[in-house]
Amino acid sequence: MTTQKPDYDAIVIGAGFAGLALIHYLRDAGLSVRVFDKASDVGGTWTWNRYPGAMTDSESYYYCLTFSKELLQEWSWTRRYPDWKETHNYFRFVADRCDMWPHIQLNTEIVSAQYQQDSAHWLVTTGDGDTFTCKYFISGMGMISEPVIPKIKGMDTFKGPLFHSARWPQEGLDYAGKRVGIIGAGATTVQMLPVMAQTAESVTVFHRTPNFILPAMQRPMTPEWEKEIKEHYDEIIAKCRNHMFGMAFDTAEGRKAVETSPEERQRIFEEKWTGSFRWVFETFEDLLSNPEANRMASQFIIDKMKERIEDPEIAEILVPKIEDYPLFAKRPPLDHGYLEAYSRDNVHLVDIKDREPIVEITETGVRTTENHYEFDIIVLATGFSAYTGALEAFPIRGVSGQTLAEKWQEQSKSIMGVCVADFPNMFIVTGPQAPFANLPTSIEQNVIWITNCIKKMESEGYDVVKPRQDAEDEWTAHTAEIHSQTLMAEGDKVHSWMMGANLETKAPRVLIYFGGANVYYDRMDESANQGYPELEFEKLAS
């Protein structure tokens, strides 16, 4: 082996929550760290997602990093769900207060990463042709950061702006008085439509699969509410750590919908209908596990949605039917006036699943089997290649020379979503087969595990950490077994991105650990306490 010192101890891709958390924890461990991001600013998802109405679906006060009690007390959120601007300002606040900028290199795209077996270092190459070496290569690119661009005939012929919602023109886009077409009707469109409809001449949504839509019920952060939060932050953080979806929610432990009288069940459903995903977790504990309980919850949401849609024909397209799929087989969006927007004269809905599929995009608009719709702007709100997309977007090569994309063509395997066999000294933050949960909570738990593993290597003089193939096989089988026992396993029927079923290039697969984020965090702690039995540590001969 060569004994040349690498440029950095750790290179991280992505300057979102993961990148900033890694700077904090690795720097505290005494390591040199460099974070690269192709964006022009910190923020990860919140640098790219600048579409009108973009905001978090987690409540602000626990959608944040928790490593500093001082920062938690200093920063003030203005409302229950912050928009992208406020969230982006939060990232800059953290980077400023923690002096992170010297470790961050923006406007730099990484185009390849290759493990060098002779030196046990990673060689990382930028789009400008610069190369850097590191001992530890870490992905902080995020689980929903690589857009899916559909293959629609004629896309290159449209004369106006046509782009993915996650690549909203940074210089802004004047859509006031314009005719806008939106292809896709998931969480992004649910947020975007009510805002764009206020000033656009018209907005037409091309819709495929109905969503169970929950109310957000936005409200301002009052001084009283903020005081209560800041006085109880330790408890809030503990709630997130010990919740099955990483949220600061109470539980419905011991209360089951199927064992509750219809009158009492309806009372609890109504009482808890106060916004956010809380309703799913704080009403009854069996909504996501028992099909009958799930149908009860689904019917309640269906009834609530229909109450808010004036036109029965619009409701027929927008509202799921009880037999379509279980609640949470698709990730339900939170609503800020989406359903009411369809009562506006300038908002139109096109059912491309059953009534008029899209045939092509023309120079002036979108042609379906029944009509031609003319637009000035077309927005592709067509989702993401979740969990693996960013990691497969450029070649990351392990010991064998195989890329992650090649390894994951049939099955996206990992160890707890943080390590991959055949890729030594590489870590992933919230990779495939990690939980789907409040992301800052999961990210910080992953970063702590990664940092402690690296500290073990450094303190004990190890050069290489190799994820074990048998551990990867075991975790993959365990994740699949749990997935098969949940109602989320039906997501492939409705193109759910939570199973990668929205991709044309791959078969649906198990991408998420559904055994509970809290159980997963316990498993990570157990792994660290036992000395990382899923990994092999080696010292190279000098």
C-alpha positions as CSV (number, residue, x, y, z in Angstrom):
1,M,0.0,0.0,0.0
2,T,1.0,3.6,-0.4
3,T,1.4,5.7,2.8
4,Q,0.5,9.0,1.2
5,K,-1.8,11.1,3.4
6,P,-5.2,11.8,1.7
7,D,-6.4,15.3,1.0
8,Y,-9.1,15.0,3.6
9,D,-10.1,12.4,6.3
10,A,-13.6,12.6,5.0
11,I,-15.3,13.8,1.9
12,V,-19.1,14.3,2.0
13,I,-21.4,14.9,-0.9
14,G,-24.4,17.1,0.0
15,A,-24.7,20.3,2.1
16,G,-28.1,19.6,3.5
17,F,-29.0,18.3,7.0
18,A,-26.5,15.4,6.6
19,G,-23.7,17.5,5.4
20,L,-24.0,20.0,8.2
21,A,-24.4,17.3,10.8
22,L,-21.3,15.5,9.5
23,I,-19.3,18.7,9.7
24,H,-20.3,19.1,13.3
25,Y,-19.7,15.6,14.5
26,L,-16.6,14.7,12.4
27,R,-14.9,18.0,13.2
28,D,-15.6,17.4,16.9
29,A,-13.9,14.0,16.5
30,G,-10.8,15.8,15.2
31,L,-11.1,14.8,11.5
32,S,-10.7,17.0,8.5
33,V,-13.8,17.1,6.4
34,R,-14.8,18.6,3.0
35,V,-18.4,18.9,1.9
36,F,-19.1,19.2,-1.8
37,D,-22.4,20.3,-3.3
38,K,-23.3,21.2,-6.9
39,A,-25.8,23.7,-5.6
40,S,-25.0,27.4,-5.1
41,D,-25.9,27.3,-1.4
42,V,-26.4,25.1,1.6
43,G,-29.7,23.5,2.2
44,G,-29.9,20.3,0.2
45,T,-33.5,19.7,-0.8
46,W,-34.4,23.3,0.3
47,T,-31.9,24.8,-2.2
48,W,-33.5,23.0,-5.1
49,N,-37.2,22.9,-4.2
50,R,-38.1,26.5,-4.7
51,Y,-41.5,26.0,-6.4
52,P,-44.4,28.2,-5.2
53,G,-45.8,26.9,-2.0
54,A,-42.9,24.6,-1.2
55,M,-42.8,23.9,2.6
56,T,-42.1,21.2,5.0
57,D,-44.6,18.5,6.0
58,S,-42.9,18.0,9.4
59,E,-43.7,20.6,11.9
60,S,-40.9,23.2,12.2
61,Y,-39.8,22.8,15.7
62,Y,-38.6,19.2,15.3
63,Y,-37.6,19.5,11.6
64,C,-34.1,20.6,12.7
65,L,-30.7,19.5,14.0
66,T,-30.5,18.9,17.7
67,F,-26.7,18.7,18.5
68,S,-26.7,22.2,20.0
69,K,-29.1,23.3,22.8
70,E,-27.9,26.8,22.2
71,L,-29.0,26.8,18.6
72,L,-32.4,25.3,19.5
73,Q,-33.0,28.2,21.8
74,E,-31.6,30.9,19.5
75,W,-33.5,30.1,16.3
76,S,-37.1,31.1,16.1
77,W,-39.6,29.5,13.6
78,T,-42.4,31.7,12.4
79,R,-45.1,29.1,11.8
80,R,-46.1,25.5,12.2
81,Y,-44.7,24.5,8.7
82,P,-41.9,26.7,7.3
83,D,-41.7,27.4,3.6
84,W,-38.5,26.7,1.7
85,K,-37.2,30.3,2.3
86,E,-37.4,30.0,6.0
87,T,-36.0,26.5,6.1
88,H,-33.2,27.7,3.8
89,N,-32.5,30.6,6.2
90,Y,-32.2,28.0,9.0
91,F,-29.5,26.2,7.2
92,R,-27.5,29.4,6.7
93,F,-28.0,30.2,10.4
94,V,-26.5,26.8,11.4
95,A,-23.6,27.2,9.0
96,D,-22.9,30.7,10.2
97,R,-23.2,30.1,13.9
98,C,-21.1,26.9,13.8
99,D,-18.5,28.3,11.4
100,M,-19.0,25.6,8.9
101,W,-18.3,27.5,5.7
102,P,-14.6,26.8,5.6
103,H,-15.5,23.1,5.2
104,I,-18.0,23.6,2.4
105,Q,-17.3,23.8,-1.4
106,L,-20.4,24.8,-3.4
107,N,-21.0,24.9,-7.2
108,T,-19.0,21.7,-7.4
109,E,-20.5,18.6,-8.9
110,I,-19.0,15.2,-8.1
111,V,-18.9,13.0,-11.3
112,S,-17.2,9.9,-10.0
113,A,-15.9,8.2,-6.9
114,Q,-13.6,5.2,-6.9
115,Y,-12.1,3.1,-4.1
116,Q,-8.4,2.7,-4.5
117,Q,-7.5,-0.7,-3.0
118,D,-3.7,-0.1,-2.8
119,S,-4.0,3.0,-0.6
120,A,-7.4,2.2,1.0
121,H,-8.5,5.7,-0.1
122,W,-11.3,7.0,-2.2
123,L,-10.5,9.1,-5.3
124,V,-13.2,11.7,-6.0
125,T,-13.5,13.6,-9.2
126,T,-15.3,16.9,-9.8
127,G,-17.0,18.1,-13.0
128,D,-14.1,20.5,-13.5
129,G,-11.7,17.6,-13.6
130,D,-10.2,18.2,-10.1
131,T,-9.5,15.2,-8.0
132,F,-9.4,14.7,-4.2
133,T,-8.6,11.8,-2.0
134,C,-10.1,10.8,1.3
135,K,-10.1,7.9,3.7
136,Y,-13.9,8.1,4.3
137,F,-16.3,8.7,1.5
138,I,-19.8,9.7,2.8
139,S,-23.0,10.3,0.9
140,G,-25.2,13.0,2.4
141,M,-27.1,13.4,-0.9
142,G,-30.5,12.7,0.5
143,M,-33.3,10.1,-0.1
144,I,-35.4,12.3,-2.3
145,S,-33.1,14.5,-4.4
146,E,-32.8,12.9,-7.8
147,P,-35.8,13.9,-10.0
148,V,-37.6,11.5,-12.3
149,I,-38.0,12.9,-15.8
150,P,-40.8,11.1,-17.7
151,K,-40.3,10.0,-21.3
152,I,-43.1,11.8,-23.1
153,K,-42.9,12.1,-26.9
154,G,-42.1,15.6,-28.0
155,M,-40.8,17.0,-24.8
156,D,-37.9,18.7,-26.7
157,T,-40.3,20.5,-29.0
158,F,-42.2,22.7,-26.5
159,K,-41.4,26.3,-27.1
160,G,-41.9,27.6,-23.5
161,P,-40.2,26.7,-20.2
162,L,-40.5,23.0,-19.4
163,F,-38.7,21.7,-16.2
164,H,-39.0,19.5,-13.2
165,S,-40.5,21.1,-10.1
166,A,-37.4,20.3,-8.1
167,R,-35.3,22.3,-10.6
168,W,-37.4,25.5,-10.5
169,P,-35.5,28.3,-12.3
170,Q,-33.3,29.9,-9.6
171,E,-33.7,33.3,-11.0
172,G,-37.4,33.0,-10.6
173,L,-40.2,32.4,-13.1
174,D,-43.0,34.9,-13.8
175,Y,-46.1,32.7,-14.2
176,A,-48.6,35.5,-13.5
177,G,-51.1,35.7,-16.3
178,K,-49.7,32.6,-17.9
179,R,-51.3,29.3,-18.8
180,V,-49.5,26.6,-16.7
181,G,-49.7,22.8,-17.2
182,I,-48.6,20.6,-14.3
183,I,-47.9,16.9,-15.0
184,G,-48.2,14.9,-11.8
185,A,-50.4,15.3,-8.7
186,G,-48.4,14.2,-5.7
187,A,-47.2,16.2,-2.7
188,T,-45.5,18.9,-4.8
189,T,-48.6,19.7,-6.8
190,V,-50.7,19.7,-3.6
191,Q,-48.5,22.5,-2.3
192,M,-47.9,24.3,-5.6
193,L,-51.4,24.5,-7.1
194,P,-53.2,26.8,-4.6
195,V,-50.3,29.3,-4.8
196,M,-49.9,29.4,-8.6
197,A,-53.7,29.5,-9.2
198,Q,-53.8,32.9,-7.4
199,T,-52.0,34.7,-10.2
200,A,-51.8,32.4,-13.2
201,E,-54.3,32.8,-16.1
202,S,-55.0,29.1,-15.7
203,V,-53.5,26.0,-14.2
204,T,-54.2,22.5,-15.6
205,V,-53.2,19.5,-13.5
206,F,-52.7,16.1,-15.3
207,H,-53.6,13.6,-12.7
208,R,-53.0,9.8,-12.5
209,T,-53.5,8.3,-9.0
210,P,-55.8,9.7,-6.3
211,N,-54.1,10.6,-3.0
212,F,-55.4,10.3,0.6
213,I,-54.9,14.0,1.5
214,L,-54.5,15.1,5.1
215,P,-55.0,18.7,6.2
216,A,-51.9,20.6,7.3
217,M,-53.8,23.3,9.2
218,Q,-51.0,25.9,9.1
219,R,-50.8,28.4,12.0
220,P,-48.3,31.0,13.2
221,M,-45.8,30.3,15.9
222,T,-47.0,32.4,18.8
223,P,-44.7,33.6,21.6
224,E,-46.6,31.3,24.0
225,W,-46.2,28.2,21.8
226,E,-42.5,29.0,21.2
227,K,-41.9,29.4,24.9
228,E,-43.6,26.0,25.6
229,I,-41.5,24.3,22.9
230,K,-38.2,25.8,24.1
231,E,-38.8,24.9,27.7
232,H,-39.4,21.2,26.7
233,Y,-36.9,20.6,23.9
234,D,-35.3,17.7,25.7
235,E,-38.7,15.9,25.9
236,I,-39.4,16.8,22.2
237,I,-36.1,15.3,21.1
238,A,-36.7,12.2,23.1
239,K,-40.2,11.9,21.6
240,C,-38.7,12.0,18.1
241,R,-36.0,9.4,19.0
242,N,-38.6,7.0,20.4
243,H,-41.3,7.4,17.8
244,M,-41.9,4.9,15.0
245,F,-41.7,7.6,12.4
246,G,-39.2,9.9,14.2
247,M,-41.9,12.5,15.0
248,A,-42.6,14.4,18.2
249,F,-46.0,12.8,18.4
250,D,-47.9,11.2,21.3
251,T,-48.8,7.5,20.7
252,A,-52.1,5.7,20.7
253,E,-50.6,2.8,22.5
254,G,-53.3,0.2,23.5
255,R,-56.1,1.9,21.6
256,K,-57.3,0.0,18.5
257,A,-59.8,1.1,16.0
258,V,-61.2,-2.4,15.6
259,E,-61.9,-2.7,19.3
260,T,-63.6,0.7,19.6
261,S,-67.3,1.4,19.2
262,P,-68.3,3.3,16.0
263,E,-69.4,6.4,18.0
264,E,-66.2,6.6,20.1
265,R,-64.1,5.9,17.1
266,Q,-65.7,8.7,15.2
267,R,-65.3,11.0,18.2
268,I,-61.6,10.3,18.4
269,F,-61.1,10.7,14.7
270,E,-62.8,14.1,14.8
271,E,-61.0,15.3,17.9
272,K,-57.6,14.5,16.5
273,W,-58.3,16.0,13.1
274,T,-56.1,19.0,13.9
275,G,-53.5,18.8,11.1
276,S,-50.3,17.0,10.2
277,F,-49.6,13.3,10.2
278,R,-50.4,13.2,13.9
279,W,-53.9,12.0,13.1
280,V,-52.6,8.7,11.8
281,F,-50.4,8.0,14.9
282,E,-52.4,9.6,17.7
283,T,-55.8,8.2,17.0
284,F,-55.4,4.4,17.0
285,E,-52.3,2.1,16.9
286,D,-53.6,-0.4,14.4
287,L,-54.3,1.9,11.4
288,L,-51.2,0.9,9.5
289,S,-51.2,-2.8,10.4
290,N,-54.8,-4.0,10.5
291,P,-56.6,-3.9,7.1
292,E,-60.0,-3.3,8.7
293,A,-58.7,-0.4,10.8
294,N,-57.0,1.0,7.8
295,R,-60.3,1.0,5.9
296,M,-62.0,2.8,8.7
297,A,-59.3,5.5,8.6
298,S,-59.4,5.6,4.8
299,Q,-63.2,6.1,4.8
300,F,-62.9,8.9,7.3
301,I,-60.4,10.8,5.1
302,I,-62.5,10.1,2.0
303,D,-65.5,11.7,3.6
304,K,-63.5,14.7,4.8
305,M,-62.1,15.2,1.3
306,K,-65.5,15.1,-0.4
307,E,-66.8,17.7,2.0
308,R,-64.3,20.2,0.6
309,I,-64.8,19.5,-3.2
310,E,-67.7,21.3,-4.8
311,D,-67.9,19.4,-8.1
312,P,-68.8,15.7,-7.9
313,E,-67.0,15.0,-11.1
314,I,-63.8,16.6,-9.7
315,A,-64.2,14.5,-6.5
316,E,-64.6,11.3,-8.6
317,I,-61.1,11.9,-10.0
318,L,-59.3,13.3,-6.9
319,V,-60.7,11.1,-4.1
320,P,-59.4,7.5,-3.7
321,K,-61.9,4.7,-3.5
322,I,-61.8,2.5,-0.5
323,E,-60.8,-0.5,-2.7
324,D,-58.0,1.3,-4.5
325,Y,-55.2,0.9,-2.0
326,P,-54.6,1.2,1.7
327,L,-53.8,4.4,3.4
328,F,-50.0,4.9,3.5
329,A,-49.3,2.5,0.6
330,K,-48.6,5.9,-1.0
331,R,-47.2,8.7,1.1
332,P,-50.2,11.0,1.8
333,P,-49.6,14.7,1.1
334,L,-50.5,17.5,3.5
335,D,-52.9,20.1,2.1
336,H,-52.9,23.9,2.3
337,G,-56.0,24.6,0.2
338,Y,-55.4,22.2,-2.6
339,L,-58.9,20.7,-2.7
340,E,-60.6,24.1,-2.6
341,A,-58.4,25.3,-5.5
342,Y,-60.4,23.1,-7.9
343,S,-63.4,25.4,-7.2
344,R,-61.6,28.2,-9.0
345,D,-62.6,29.0,-12.6
346,N,-59.0,29.0,-13.7
347,V,-58.1,25.6,-12.3
348,H,-58.7,22.5,-14.5
349,L,-58.2,18.7,-13.9
350,V,-57.4,16.1,-16.5
351,D,-57.6,12.4,-15.6
352,I,-54.8,10.8,-17.6
353,K,-55.3,7.3,-16.1
354,D,-58.8,6.4,-17.1
355,R,-60.1,9.2,-19.3
356,E,-57.5,10.8,-21.6
357,P,-53.9,9.6,-21.3
358,I,-51.1,11.9,-22.5
359,V,-50.1,11.2,-26.1
360,E,-47.3,13.8,-26.6
361,I,-46.0,17.3,-25.8
362,T,-46.3,19.7,-28.7
363,E,-44.7,23.0,-29.5
364,T,-47.6,24.7,-27.7
365,G,-48.8,22.3,-25.1
366,V,-50.0,18.8,-24.2
367,R,-52.0,16.5,-26.4
368,T,-54.1,13.7,-24.8
369,T,-56.2,11.1,-26.5
370,E,-59.1,13.5,-26.4
371,N,-57.8,17.1,-26.4
372,H,-55.0,19.5,-27.0
373,Y,-54.2,21.8,-24.1
374,E,-52.1,25.0,-24.8
375,F,-49.7,26.3,-22.3
376,D,-47.0,28.9,-21.8
377,I,-45.2,26.9,-19.1
378,I,-45.1,23.1,-18.3
379,V,-44.0,21.8,-14.9
380,L,-43.0,18.2,-14.4
381,A,-44.1,17.3,-10.9
382,T,-43.2,13.7,-11.5
383,G,-41.4,12.7,-8.4
384,F,-38.0,11.3,-7.5
385,S,-35.9,8.2,-7.7
386,A,-36.1,7.7,-3.9
387,Y,-33.3,6.5,-1.7
388,T,-31.0,5.3,-4.5
389,G,-31.3,7.8,-7.3
390,A,-28.6,10.3,-6.3
391,L,-26.2,7.4,-5.5
392,E,-26.8,5.9,-9.0
393,A,-26.6,9.2,-10.9
394,F,-22.8,9.0,-11.2
395,P,-20.4,6.1,-11.0
396,I,-19.4,5.1,-7.4
397,R,-17.1,2.1,-7.7
398,G,-16.2,-0.3,-5.0
399,V,-13.5,-3.0,-4.7
400,S,-14.8,-5.1,-7.6
401,G,-15.1,-2.1,-9.9
402,Q,-18.9,-2.6,-9.9
403,T,-20.9,0.6,-9.5
404,L,-23.7,1.1,-7.0
405,A,-26.1,1.4,-9.9
406,E,-25.0,-1.9,-11.2
407,K,-25.2,-3.6,-7.8
408,W,-28.7,-2.3,-7.2
409,Q,-30.2,-3.0,-10.6
410,E,-32.2,-5.9,-9.2
411,Q,-32.3,-5.3,-5.5
412,S,-31.2,-2.2,-3.5
413,K,-29.3,-3.9,-0.6
414,S,-27.5,-2.4,2.3
415,I,-26.7,-2.7,6.0
416,M,-29.2,-0.5,7.9
417,G,-29.1,2.0,5.0
418,V,-25.6,3.1,6.0
419,C,-23.1,0.6,4.5
420,V,-22.9,-1.5,1.4
421,A,-20.9,-4.7,0.9
422,D,-18.0,-4.3,-1.6
423,F,-17.7,-0.6,-0.8
424,P,-15.1,-0.2,2.0
425,N,-14.7,3.0,4.0
426,M,-18.0,4.3,2.5
427,F,-21.0,5.4,4.4
428,I,-24.5,6.6,3.4
429,V,-26.8,8.8,5.4
430,T,-30.4,7.5,5.1
431,G,-29.7,5.1,2.2
432,P,-32.0,2.3,1.0
433,Q,-33.5,0.1,3.7
434,A,-33.3,2.8,6.3
435,P,-36.6,4.0,7.8
436,F,-38.9,6.6,6.2
437,A,-39.2,9.0,9.1
438,N,-38.7,12.6,10.1
439,L,-35.5,13.1,8.3
440,P,-33.4,15.3,10.6
441,T,-34.0,12.7,13.4
442,S,-32.9,9.8,11.2
443,I,-30.0,11.8,9.7
444,E,-28.6,12.7,13.1
445,Q,-28.9,9.1,14.3
446,N,-27.1,7.9,11.2
447,V,-24.4,10.5,11.5
448,I,-23.7,9.6,15.2
449,W,-23.4,5.9,14.2
450,I,-21.0,6.8,11.4
451,T,-18.9,9.1,13.5
452,N,-18.5,6.6,16.3
453,C,-17.5,3.9,13.8
454,I,-14.8,6.3,12.4
455,K,-13.7,7.2,15.9
456,K,-13.2,3.5,16.6
457,M,-11.1,3.1,13.4
458,E,-9.0,6.1,14.2
459,S,-8.4,5.3,17.9
460,E,-7.6,1.6,17.2
461,G,-5.4,2.3,14.1
462,Y,-7.6,0.6,11.5
463,D,-7.2,1.5,7.8
464,V,-10.2,-0.3,6.3
465,V,-13.7,-1.0,7.3
466,K,-15.5,-3.6,5.1
467,P,-19.2,-4.1,5.3
468,R,-19.9,-7.9,5.6
469,Q,-21.9,-9.5,2.8
470,D,-23.7,-11.9,5.2
471,A,-24.8,-8.8,7.3
472,E,-26.1,-7.1,4.2
473,D,-28.0,-10.3,3.2
474,E,-29.4,-10.6,6.7
475,W,-30.6,-6.9,6.9
476,T,-32.1,-7.1,3.4
477,A,-34.1,-10.3,4.3
478,H,-35.2,-8.8,7.6
479,T,-36.4,-5.5,5.9
480,A,-38.2,-7.5,3.3
481,E,-39.9,-9.7,5.8
482,I,-41.2,-6.7,7.8
483,H,-42.3,-4.9,4.6
484,S,-44.3,-7.9,3.5
485,Q,-46.3,-7.8,6.8
486,T,-47.3,-4.2,6.3
487,L,-50.0,-2.5,4.1
488,M,-47.2,-0.5,2.5
489,A,-46.3,-3.6,0.6
490,E,-49.2,-2.8,-1.8
491,G,-47.5,0.4,-2.9
492,D,-46.4,-1.2,-6.2
493,K,-50.0,-1.2,-7.3
494,V,-50.2,2.6,-7.2
495,H,-46.7,3.6,-8.5
496,S,-45.5,4.5,-5.0
497,W,-42.0,6.0,-4.9
498,M,-41.6,4.4,-1.4
499,M,-41.1,1.1,-3.4
500,G,-39.5,2.7,-6.4
501,A,-42.6,1.8,-8.3
502,N,-42.6,5.1,-10.0
503,L,-39.6,4.2,-12.1
504,E,-39.8,2.8,-15.6
505,T,-36.2,1.5,-15.5
506,K,-36.5,-0.9,-12.5
507,A,-38.9,-3.3,-10.9
508,P,-40.5,-2.3,-7.6
509,R,-38.4,-3.2,-4.6
510,V,-38.1,-2.9,-0.8
511,L,-36.6,0.5,-0.1
512,I,-37.8,1.2,3.4
513,Y,-37.4,-0.4,6.8
514,F,-40.9,-0.4,8.3
515,G,-40.1,-2.0,11.6
516,G,-40.2,1.4,13.3
517,A,-37.6,4.2,13.3
518,N,-37.3,3.9,17.0
519,V,-36.5,0.1,16.7
520,Y,-34.0,0.9,14.0
521,Y,-32.3,3.5,16.1
522,D,-32.1,1.0,18.9
523,R,-30.5,-1.5,16.5
524,M,-27.9,1.1,15.5
525,D,-27.1,1.7,19.1
526,E,-26.8,-2.0,19.8
527,S,-24.5,-2.3,16.8
528,A,-22.2,0.4,18.1
529,N,-22.2,-0.9,21.6
530,Q,-21.2,-4.4,20.3
531,G,-18.3,-3.0,18.3
532,Y,-20.0,-3.0,14.9
533,P,-20.3,-6.8,14.3
534,E,-21.7,-6.1,10.7
535,L,-18.3,-4.7,9.7
536,E,-14.8,-6.1,9.4
537,F,-11.9,-3.8,10.4
538,E,-8.4,-4.2,8.9
539,K,-4.9,-2.8,9.3
540,L,-2.8,-2.7,6.2
541,A,0.8,-3.6,6.2
542,S,3.1,-0.6,5.9
